[in-house]
Amino acid sequence: MTERLLVIIGALVLLTGVGAGAFGAHALKRLLSPDMLAIWQTAVLYQLIHGLGLLLIAILSTRYTTTTMHYAGITMLAGVLIFSGSLYTLTLTNIRWLGAITPIGGVCFIVAWALLAWAAWRSA
């Protein structure tokens, strides 16, 4: 994934995260139980944090030019899609088994951060 593409994807992840946060705060507040709204807010929080992570990877990939950085970006995006996506879908559809795949997204986040650390370590 190129630096330019990472910036575009990171910005879009952040853009949709802000939109999802506003949607949850205004449109879903009256429709969801407090527990389900908290799940929605967790999805938004992790999406926003990892959208910034994608931008960080884009910036650092100019310094640490390795394929590891490429995989860090892909893995972090996968984490956003799986983690936040499953939680959004769970809150909107009440399909409970989706909660079982959410940890896969969390593992993607952990792996992405580890790959970023590894890329920096290897380039020293």
Sequence and secondary structure as in RCSB ss.txt:
>XXXX:A:sequence
MTERLLVIIGALVLLTGVGAGAFGAHALKRLLSPDMLAIWQTAVLYQLIHGLGLLLIAILSTRYTTTTMHYAGIT
MLAGVLIFSGSLYTLTLTNIRWLGAITPIGGVCFIVAWALLAWAAWRSA
>XXXX:A:secstr
  HHHHHHHHHHHHHHHHHHHHHHHHTSTTTS HHHHHHHHHHHHHHHHHHHHHHHHHHHTTTS SHHHHHHHHH
HHHHIIIIIHHHHHHHHH  GGGGGTHHHHHHHHHHHHHHHHHHHHHT 
